[in-house]
Amino acid sequence: MKAAVIREFNEDLSIETVPDPVCPENGVVLEVAACGVCRSDFHGWTGEHPRVTPGAILGHEYCGTVVEAGSKARYTVGDRLIAPFILACGACPACDTGVSNTCENAIVPGFGTPGAYAEYVAVPFDHNLVHLPQTMSPSLAAGLGCRVTTAWHALTDRANVRAGEWVAVHGTGGIGLSAMLLAKMLGAQVVVVDVVDEKLDHAKALGADAAVNAARENAAEAIREITKGGAQVSIEALGIAQTANASVECLATLGRHVHVGMPAGDGMMEINMRAIYSKQLAFYGTRGMPAWKYPSLLDMIERGAVDLSPMVAREVTLSGASAELRAMTGPTAPGTAVITDFTQ
C-alpha cells in the first residue's frame, strides 16, 4: 500500500510503498476514505511526541470501509466505519465504568502503531468503531476526528457548560473552532482568542459573540471586560503556557478551566496558581471522548442540530499532508485539512 512515512523529523513525509497491515484478530482493516491532519500529528512530526519515531505513519482521525475482518471482530467486510482516536481495550476498570478515554491499555493509531496516512489501516479493539452515517461525507467524518469529540467531551463532561454562560476559547484551530460551534449550540455566549485576524473573523462569521487578538491586547483583561467580570468556562486549545495562563486569568470566581491543547515537549509550564487559588477555580484536564458517546454525537450532527461543515477547509493528497504540517510552525489559516486522495 502507499503511505506517508516519517523518515526525518521536520522534513517532508516520504511517500512510499509499504506492506499492507495485518488484520488483528479482534479488529478490522479499513480502506481509508479520509484522514484528518491534526496538530497532534504536528507534535509527532517535529519529534516532540515520545511514541513517534522515524519510520512512523501518522494519522488518527480517519474513516473507511472494512476490507478484512478478524475472527473476533464485530464488523464485517463492506461496513463503513468511523473511529475515535483512542481505541480502548473494553475490559479494564476504566472501560467498565464508562471512561474508556482514560484506558491505560488503549491504542492510538499514529502514536506507537501505524496510522491512517495510508491507503489501509489496521484497527484493533473494533468495538470502539461506529457506523458512518449515510448522509455524512468521509471528509467531514474525518474532520470531526479528535477535535470535535475532544471539544464535545470537554464542554459537556468536564466543564458542564450551561446555557447563558460565557465560554472563552483560546486558540481557534480545529479544537477551538469545534468548541466554539458546540458551545453556541449549547446556548452559551462565546469569546474567541487568537493572533490571526482571519481566523477571528471566520469564528465571528460562524457565530462567536466576541473576538480578541492576543497579539494586540491582553487577552485575559479583554475577556473580563467583555464578559463583565470573567468567563464561567475557559477552553485552552493550544497547549502553551501563554494561552494556559490567559485561560485561568480570564475566568470569573469559581470558573472552570479545561486544558485541551496537547502540551509540547516535556509538558512543563509555569501556571498562575495565585489566580487559581484566589478565585477558587476548577482546573480540568481532558483527552478524547469515551467511545459510547460517539453515536449520539453523530446523530446530533446528522439531525442538523449543529453544522460542523465549516470545520473542513481543504481536501489534500497524501503528499500534501507535509505542507499542512509544515504550516503549523506558524499562524495557520482557518479550518482544517483532510486527506482524501491516497494515490499521490
SEKE-640194 format. One record per residue (C-alpha): z, x, y; residue in three letters. Coordinates in pm, whole numbers, m for minus. Layout:
N
<c3:Z; c1:X; c2:Y; rest:Ala>
...
***
This chain:
344
<c3:0; c1:0; c2:0; rest:Met>
<c3:m33; c1:101; c2:365; rest:Lys>
<c3:289; c1:175; c2:553; rest:Ala>
<c3:411; c1:331; c2:878; rest:Ala>
<c3:638; c1:623; c2:789; rest:Val>
<c3:876; c1:831; c2:1000; rest:Ile>
<c3:784; c1:1196; c2:950; rest:Arg>
<c3:940; c1:1333; c2:1268; rest:Glu>
<c3:1185; c1:1163; c2:1499; rest:Phe>
<c3:1045; c1:1057; c2:1838; rest:Asn>
<c3:689; c1:1109; c2:1714; rest:Glu>
<c3:422; c1:852; c2:1627; rest:Asp>
<c3:470; c1:689; c2:1289; rest:Leu>
<c3:243; c1:824; c2:1017; rest:Ser>
<c3:13; c1:559; c2:870; rest:Ile>
<c3:m1; c1:642; c2:501; rest:Glu>
<c3:m85; c1:502; c2:160; rest:Thr>
<c3:239; c1:492; c2:m38; rest:Val>
<c3:335; c1:343; c2:m377; rest:Pro>
<c3:384; c1:m32; c2:m389; rest:Asp>
<c3:751; c1:m135; c2:m405; rest:Pro>
<c3:916; c1:m203; c2:m739; rest:Val>
<c3:1030; c1:m561; c2:m777; rest:Cys>
<c3:1410; c1:m592; c2:m800; rest:Pro>
<c3:1548; c1:m794; c2:m1091; rest:Glu>
<c3:1745; c1:m1016; c2:m851; rest:Asn>
<c3:1475; c1:m1044; c2:m588; rest:Gly>
<c3:1110; c1:m1053; c2:m495; rest:Val>
<c3:828; c1:m853; c2:m345; rest:Val>
<c3:677; c1:m1007; c2:m33; rest:Leu>
<c3:333; c1:m953; c2:108; rest:Glu>
<c3:438; c1:m909; c2:469; rest:Val>
<c3:279; c1:m1155; c2:710; rest:Ala>
<c3:459; c1:m1033; c2:1021; rest:Ala>
<c3:735; c1:m791; c2:1117; rest:Cys>
<c3:914; c1:m762; c2:1450; rest:Gly>
<c3:958; c1:m434; c2:1637; rest:Val>
<c3:1326; c1:m420; c2:1728; rest:Cys>
<c3:1542; c1:m194; c2:1944; rest:Arg>
<c3:1747; c1:m125; c2:1632; rest:Ser>
<c3:1427; c1:30; c2:1491; rest:Asp>
<c3:1413; c1:243; c2:1804; rest:Phe>
<c3:1755; c1:390; c2:1723; rest:His>
<c3:1624; c1:480; c2:1378; rest:Gly>
<c3:1300; c1:623; c2:1517; rest:Trp>
<c3:1494; c1:852; c2:1754; rest:Thr>
<c3:1724; c1:979; c2:1475; rest:Gly>
<c3:2034; c1:808; c2:1613; rest:Glu>
<c3:2099; c1:593; c2:1305; rest:His>
<c3:2274; c1:771; c2:1018; rest:Pro>
<c3:2085; c1:581; c2:748; rest:Arg>
<c3:1737; c1:664; c2:878; rest:Val>
<c3:1589; c1:997; c2:771; rest:Thr>
<c3:1234; c1:1140; c2:772; rest:Pro>
<c3:1026; c1:954; c2:515; rest:Gly>
<c3:1185; c1:620; c2:602; rest:Ala>
<c3:990; c1:298; c2:654; rest:Ile>
<c3:1141; c1:83; c2:929; rest:Leu>
<c3:1122; c1:m297; c2:962; rest:Gly>
<c3:1397; c1:m555; c2:914; rest:His>
<c3:1254; c1:m862; c2:1093; rest:Glu>
<c3:995; c1:m998; c2:854; rest:Tyr>
<c3:849; c1:m1291; c2:670; rest:Cys>
<c3:587; c1:m1316; c2:399; rest:Gly>
<c3:465; c1:m1459; c2:71; rest:Thr>
<c3:611; c1:m1381; c2:m271; rest:Val>
<c3:365; c1:m1182; c2:m483; rest:Val>
<c3:612; c1:m1081; c2:m754; rest:Glu>
<c3:949; c1:m1223; c2:m861; rest:Ala>
<c3:1224; c1:m1062; c2:m1067; rest:Gly>
<c3:1369; c1:m1215; c2:m1383; rest:Ser>
<c3:1679; c1:m1333; c2:m1194; rest:Lys>
<c3:1501; c1:m1434; c2:m873; rest:Ala>
<c3:1547; c1:m1776; c2:m718; rest:Arg>
<c3:1197; c1:m1788; c2:m574; rest:Tyr>
<c3:854; c1:m1780; c2:m732; rest:Thr>
<c3:511; c1:m1639; c2:m658; rest:Val>
<c3:347; c1:m1817; c2:m365; rest:Gly>
<c3:667; c1:m1910; c2:m179; rest:Asp>
<c3:654; c1:m1838; c2:197; rest:Arg>
<c3:989; c1:m1696; c2:297; rest:Leu>
<c3:1182; c1:m1556; c2:590; rest:Ile>
<c3:1476; c1:m1319; c2:556; rest:Ala>
<c3:1788; c1:m1246; c2:760; rest:Pro>
<c3:1811; c1:m872; c2:814; rest:Phe>
<c3:2146; c1:m849; c2:633; rest:Ile>
<c3:2086; c1:m908; c2:261; rest:Leu>
<c3:2437; c1:m985; c2:140; rest:Ala>
<c3:2540; c1:m946; c2:m225; rest:Cys>
<c3:2664; c1:m1304; c2:m265; rest:Gly>
<c3:2954; c1:m1206; c2:m490; rest:Ala>
<c3:3217; c1:m1033; c2:m275; rest:Cys>
<c3:3513; c1:m1186; c2:m84; rest:Pro>
<c3:3315; c1:m1183; c2:243; rest:Ala>
<c3:3027; c1:m1373; c2:86; rest:Cys>
<c3:3263; c1:m1612; c2:m92; rest:Asp>
<c3:3431; c1:m1703; c2:238; rest:Thr>
<c3:3109; c1:m1765; c2:432; rest:Gly>
<c3:3094; c1:m1445; c2:636; rest:Val>
<c3:2812; c1:m1277; c2:447; rest:Ser>
<c3:2707; c1:m1088; c2:760; rest:Asn>
<c3:3017; c1:m870; c2:701; rest:Thr>
<c3:2935; c1:m799; c2:334; rest:Cys>
<c3:3012; c1:m436; c2:254; rest:Glu>
<c3:2756; c1:m436; c2:m27; rest:Asn>
<c3:2474; c1:m565; c2:192; rest:Ala>
<c3:2131; c1:m407; c2:205; rest:Ile>
<c3:1933; c1:m381; c2:529; rest:Val>
<c3:1563; c1:m302; c2:482; rest:Pro>
<c3:1459; c1:m18; c2:708; rest:Gly>
<c3:1808; c1:132; c2:711; rest:Phe>
<c3:1864; c1:309; c2:383; rest:Gly>
<c3:1596; c1:120; c2:190; rest:Thr>
<c3:1222; c1:79; c2:266; rest:Pro>
<c3:1150; c1:m183; c2:530; rest:Gly>
<c3:862; c1:m406; c2:630; rest:Ala>
<c3:648; c1:m180; c2:846; rest:Tyr>
<c3:426; c1:m204; c2:541; rest:Ala>
<c3:192; c1:m435; c2:353; rest:Glu>
<c3:464; c1:m517; c2:99; rest:Tyr>
<c3:843; c1:m507; c2:95; rest:Val>
<c3:1093; c1:m542; c2:m189; rest:Ala>
<c3:1375; c1:m787; c2:m117; rest:Val>
<c3:1683; c1:m778; c2:m344; rest:Pro>
<c3:1952; c1:m1047; c2:m327; rest:Phe>
<c3:1684; c1:m1308; c2:m263; rest:Asp>
<c3:1947; c1:m1583; c2:m233; rest:His>
<c3:1957; c1:m1482; c2:135; rest:Asn>
<c3:1595; c1:m1586; c2:191; rest:Leu>
<c3:1485; c1:m1932; c2:301; rest:Val>
<c3:1152; c1:m2114; c2:306; rest:His>
<c3:942; c1:m2061; c2:617; rest:Leu>
<c3:880; c1:m2396; c2:786; rest:Pro>
<c3:516; c1:m2503; c2:753; rest:Gln>
<c3:481; c1:m2557; c2:1127; rest:Thr>
<c3:619; c1:m2215; c2:1222; rest:Met>
<c3:379; c1:m1926; c2:1265; rest:Ser>
<c3:463; c1:m1597; c2:1091; rest:Pro>
<c3:462; c1:m1415; c2:1425; rest:Ser>
<c3:727; c1:m1649; c2:1569; rest:Leu>
<c3:929; c1:m1635; c2:1247; rest:Ala>
<c3:934; c1:m1255; c2:1256; rest:Ala>
<c3:1000; c1:m1265; c2:1629; rest:Gly>
<c3:1321; c1:m1455; c2:1557; rest:Leu>
<c3:1427; c1:m1162; c2:1345; rest:Gly>
<c3:1770; c1:m1020; c2:1405; rest:Cys>
<c3:1760; c1:m1100; c2:1777; rest:Arg>
<c3:1772; c1:m1481; c2:1763; rest:Val>
<c3:2003; c1:m1500; c2:1462; rest:Thr>
<c3:2243; c1:m1248; c2:1613; rest:Thr>
<c3:2238; c1:m1423; c2:1950; rest:Ala>
<c3:2297; c1:m1764; c2:1790; rest:Trp>
<c3:2595; c1:m1640; c2:1591; rest:His>
<c3:2734; c1:m1458; c2:1896; rest:Ala>
<c3:2720; c1:m1774; c2:2107; rest:Leu>
<c3:2830; c1:m2033; c2:1853; rest:Thr>
<c3:3074; c1:m1848; c2:1629; rest:Asp>
<c3:3216; c1:m1557; c2:1826; rest:Arg>
<c3:3211; c1:m1693; c2:2183; rest:Ala>
<c3:3223; c1:m2066; c2:2104; rest:Asn>
<c3:3018; c1:m2140; c2:2416; rest:Val>
<c3:3078; c1:m2485; c2:2563; rest:Arg>
<c3:2858; c1:m2695; c2:2791; rest:Ala>
<c3:2911; c1:m2624; c2:3158; rest:Gly>
<c3:3046; c1:m2272; c2:3111; rest:Glu>
<c3:2891; c1:m1972; c2:3281; rest:Trp>
<c3:2738; c1:m1718; c2:3042; rest:Val>
<c3:2638; c1:m1375; c2:3170; rest:Ala>
<c3:2374; c1:m1189; c2:2969; rest:Val>
<c3:2347; c1:m814; c2:3024; rest:His>
<c3:2000; c1:m697; c2:2921; rest:Gly>
<c3:1700; c1:m927; c2:2884; rest:Thr>
<c3:1531; c1:m768; c2:2587; rest:Gly>
<c3:1490; c1:m960; c2:2262; rest:Gly>
<c3:1855; c1:m1044; c2:2204; rest:Ile>
<c3:1930; c1:m1104; c2:2571; rest:Gly>
<c3:1637; c1:m1340; c2:2620; rest:Leu>
<c3:1733; c1:m1521; c2:2297; rest:Ser>
<c3:2091; c1:m1556; c2:2419; rest:Ala>
<c3:1972; c1:m1700; c2:2750; rest:Met>
<c3:1744; c1:m1959; c2:2588; rest:Leu>
<c3:2004; c1:m2064; c2:2331; rest:Leu>
<c3:2290; c1:m2075; c2:2582; rest:Ala>
<c3:2084; c1:m2306; c2:2803; rest:Lys>
<c3:2022; c1:m2530; c2:2501; rest:Met>
<c3:2400; c1:m2546; c2:2452; rest:Leu>
<c3:2441; c1:m2671; c2:2809; rest:Gly>
<c3:2570; c1:m2352; c2:2965; rest:Ala>
<c3:2478; c1:m2202; c2:3301; rest:Gln>
<c3:2332; c1:m1855; c2:3261; rest:Val>
<c3:2306; c1:m1550; c2:3484; rest:Val>
<c3:2091; c1:m1264; c2:3351; rest:Val>
<c3:2118; c1:m895; c2:3433; rest:Val>
<c3:1853; c1:m625; c2:3404; rest:Asp>
<c3:1697; c1:m343; c2:3604; rest:Val>
<c3:1337; c1:m469; c2:3576; rest:Val>
<c3:1236; c1:m740; c2:3823; rest:Asp>
<c3:952; c1:m858; c2:3597; rest:Glu>
<c3:1198; c1:m931; c2:3316; rest:Lys>
<c3:1440; c1:m1107; c2:3550; rest:Leu>
<c3:1158; c1:m1321; c2:3692; rest:Asp>
<c3:1048; c1:m1400; c2:3336; rest:His>
<c3:1401; c1:m1512; c2:3241; rest:Ala>
<c3:1432; c1:m1728; c2:3552; rest:Lys>
<c3:1096; c1:m1890; c2:3479; rest:Ala>
<c3:1233; c1:m1979; c2:3135; rest:Leu>
<c3:1547; c1:m2140; c2:3272; rest:Gly>
<c3:1802; c1:m1878; c2:3378; rest:Ala>
<c3:2012; c1:m2012; c2:3665; rest:Asp>
<c3:2055; c1:m1679; c2:3841; rest:Ala>
<c3:1947; c1:m1316; c2:3806; rest:Ala>
<c3:2098; c1:m983; c2:3909; rest:Val>
<c3:1917; c1:m650; c2:3931; rest:Asn>
<c3:2181; c1:m392; c2:3835; rest:Ala>
<c3:1972; c1:m113; c2:3986; rest:Ala>
<c3:2022; c1:m257; c2:4332; rest:Arg>
<c3:2368; c1:m416; c2:4326; rest:Glu>
<c3:2698; c1:m407; c2:4143; rest:Asn>
<c3:2633; c1:m647; c2:3855; rest:Ala>
<c3:2996; c1:m745; c2:3794; rest:Ala>
<c3:3063; c1:m819; c2:4162; rest:Glu>
<c3:2740; c1:m1016; c2:4194; rest:Ala>
<c3:2821; c1:m1227; c2:3888; rest:Ile>
<c3:3173; c1:m1301; c2:4008; rest:Arg>
<c3:3026; c1:m1420; c2:4338; rest:Glu>
<c3:2752; c1:m1631; c2:4173; rest:Ile>
<c3:2998; c1:m1795; c2:3933; rest:Thr>
<c3:3273; c1:m1830; c2:4194; rest:Lys>
<c3:3531; c1:m1626; c2:4009; rest:Gly>
<c3:3366; c1:m1488; c2:3698; rest:Gly>
<c3:3180; c1:m1596; c2:3387; rest:Ala>
<c3:3362; c1:m1754; c2:3095; rest:Gln>
<c3:3142; c1:m1570; c2:2843; rest:Val>
<c3:2955; c1:m1242; c2:2873; rest:Ser>
<c3:2699; c1:m1113; c2:2624; rest:Ile>
<c3:2637; c1:m737; c2:2616; rest:Glu>
<c3:2287; c1:m695; c2:2472; rest:Ala>
<c3:2204; c1:m328; c2:2520; rest:Leu>
<c3:2479; c1:m113; c2:2370; rest:Gly>
<c3:2560; c1:132; c2:2651; rest:Ile>
<c3:2878; c1:195; c2:2849; rest:Ala>
<c3:2735; c1:76; c2:3181; rest:Gln>
<c3:2649; c1:m272; c2:3055; rest:Thr>
<c3:2962; c1:m297; c2:2840; rest:Ala>
<c3:3184; c1:m233; c2:3142; rest:Asn>
<c3:2983; c1:m465; c2:3365; rest:Ala>
<c3:3028; c1:m730; c2:3097; rest:Ser>
<c3:3407; c1:m713; c2:3083; rest:Val>
<c3:3439; c1:m672; c2:3460; rest:Glu>
<c3:3227; c1:m979; c2:3540; rest:Cys>
<c3:3448; c1:m1215; c2:3339; rest:Leu>
<c3:3697; c1:m1468; c2:3470; rest:Ala>
<c3:4056; c1:m1462; c2:3346; rest:Thr>
<c3:4071; c1:m1544; c2:2973; rest:Leu>
<c3:3697; c1:m1482; c2:2944; rest:Gly>
<c3:3519; c1:m1378; c2:2624; rest:Arg>
<c3:3311; c1:m1063; c2:2594; rest:His>
<c3:3075; c1:m1043; c2:2295; rest:Val>
<c3:2936; c1:m699; c2:2217; rest:His>
<c3:2594; c1:m746; c2:2059; rest:Val>
<c3:2400; c1:m432; c2:2151; rest:Gly>
<c3:2394; c1:m161; c2:1884; rest:Met>
<c3:2575; c1:143; c2:2032; rest:Pro>
<c3:2362; c1:456; c2:2031; rest:Ala>
<c3:2465; c1:792; c2:1887; rest:Gly>
<c3:2827; c1:816; c2:1771; rest:Asp>
<c3:2907; c1:483; c2:1937; rest:Gly>
<c3:3186; c1:624; c2:2152; rest:Met>
<c3:3213; c1:497; c2:2508; rest:Met>
<c3:3476; c1:450; c2:2780; rest:Glu>
<c3:3568; c1:86; c2:2845; rest:Ile>
<c3:3766; c1:m56; c2:3136; rest:Asn>
<c3:4074; c1:m154; c2:2940; rest:Met>
<c3:4258; c1:m250; c2:3260; rest:Arg>
<c3:4009; c1:m534; c2:3310; rest:Ala>
<c3:4061; c1:m647; c2:2950; rest:Ile>
<c3:4439; c1:m622; c2:2981; rest:Tyr>
<c3:4490; c1:m770; c2:3327; rest:Ser>
<c3:4253; c1:m1064; c2:3278; rest:Lys>
<c3:4367; c1:m1116; c2:2916; rest:Gln>
<c3:4010; c1:m1105; c2:2790; rest:Leu>
<c3:3890; c1:m1154; c2:2435; rest:Ala>
<c3:3663; c1:m873; c2:2314; rest:Phe>
<c3:3442; c1:m959; c2:2016; rest:Tyr>
<c3:3202; c1:m751; c2:1813; rest:Gly>
<c3:2921; c1:m923; c2:1627; rest:Thr>
<c3:2635; c1:m829; c2:1398; rest:Arg>
<c3:2383; c1:m1060; c2:1240; rest:Gly>
<c3:2446; c1:m1410; c2:1113; rest:Met>
<c3:2561; c1:m1550; c2:778; rest:Pro>
<c3:2259; c1:m1647; c2:570; rest:Ala>
<c3:2385; c1:m2004; c2:521; rest:Trp>
<c3:2331; c1:m2072; c2:894; rest:Lys>
<c3:1961; c1:m1988; c2:875; rest:Tyr>
<c3:1823; c1:m2327; c2:756; rest:Pro>
<c3:1998; c1:m2522; c2:1032; rest:Ser>
<c3:1873; c1:m2276; c2:1296; rest:Leu>
<c3:1517; c1:m2302; c2:1167; rest:Leu>
<c3:1543; c1:m2682; c2:1159; rest:Asp>
<c3:1665; c1:m2686; c2:1519; rest:Met>
<c3:1366; c1:m2476; c2:1625; rest:Ile>
<c3:1122; c1:m2683; c2:1419; rest:Glu>
<c3:1254; c1:m3006; c2:1578; rest:Arg>
<c3:1186; c1:m2864; c2:1923; rest:Gly>
<c3:1550; c1:m2850; c2:2031; rest:Ala>
<c3:1471; c1:m2510; c2:2180; rest:Val>
<c3:1138; c1:m2339; c2:2248; rest:Asp>
<c3:1152; c1:m1977; c2:2140; rest:Leu>
<c3:778; c1:m1912; c2:2153; rest:Ser>
<c3:815; c1:m1713; c2:2480; rest:Pro>
<c3:1002; c1:m1454; c2:2273; rest:Met>
<c3:679; c1:m1316; c2:2124; rest:Val>
<c3:476; c1:m1141; c2:2392; rest:Ala>
<c3:246; c1:m921; c2:2184; rest:Arg>
<c3:96; c1:m908; c2:1836; rest:Glu>
<c3:16; c1:m549; c2:1736; rest:Val>
<c3:m127; c1:m348; c2:1450; rest:Thr>
<c3:80; c1:m134; c2:1216; rest:Leu>
<c3:m26; c1:178; c2:1405; rest:Ser>
<c3:52; c1:1; c2:1734; rest:Gly>
<c3:423; c1:m5; c2:1648; rest:Ala>
<c3:452; c1:357; c2:1763; rest:Ser>
<c3:362; c1:269; c2:2121; rest:Ala>
<c3:616; c1:m14; c2:2119; rest:Glu>
<c3:892; c1:218; c2:2001; rest:Leu>
<c3:795; c1:486; c2:2250; rest:Arg>
<c3:805; c1:231; c2:2534; rest:Ala>
<c3:1173; c1:167; c2:2459; rest:Met>
<c3:1263; c1:509; c2:2601; rest:Thr>
<c3:1241; c1:342; c2:2943; rest:Gly>
<c3:1231; c1:m4; c2:3100; rest:Pro>
<c3:1023; c1:m240; c2:2888; rest:Thr>
<c3:801; c1:m537; c2:2961; rest:Ala>
<c3:923; c1:m894; c2:2895; rest:Pro>
<c3:910; c1:m1031; c2:2543; rest:Gly>
<c3:892; c1:m867; c2:2203; rest:Thr>
<c3:617; c1:m724; c2:1986; rest:Ala>
<c3:537; c1:m834; c2:1632; rest:Val>
<c3:322; c1:m651; c2:1380; rest:Ile>
<c3:69; c1:m894; c2:1234; rest:Thr>
<c3:m215; c1:m661; c2:1126; rest:Asp>
<c3:m118; c1:m424; c2:845; rest:Phe>
<c3:m468; c1:m288; c2:782; rest:Thr>
<c3:m471; c1:m24; c2:1055; rest:Gln>
***
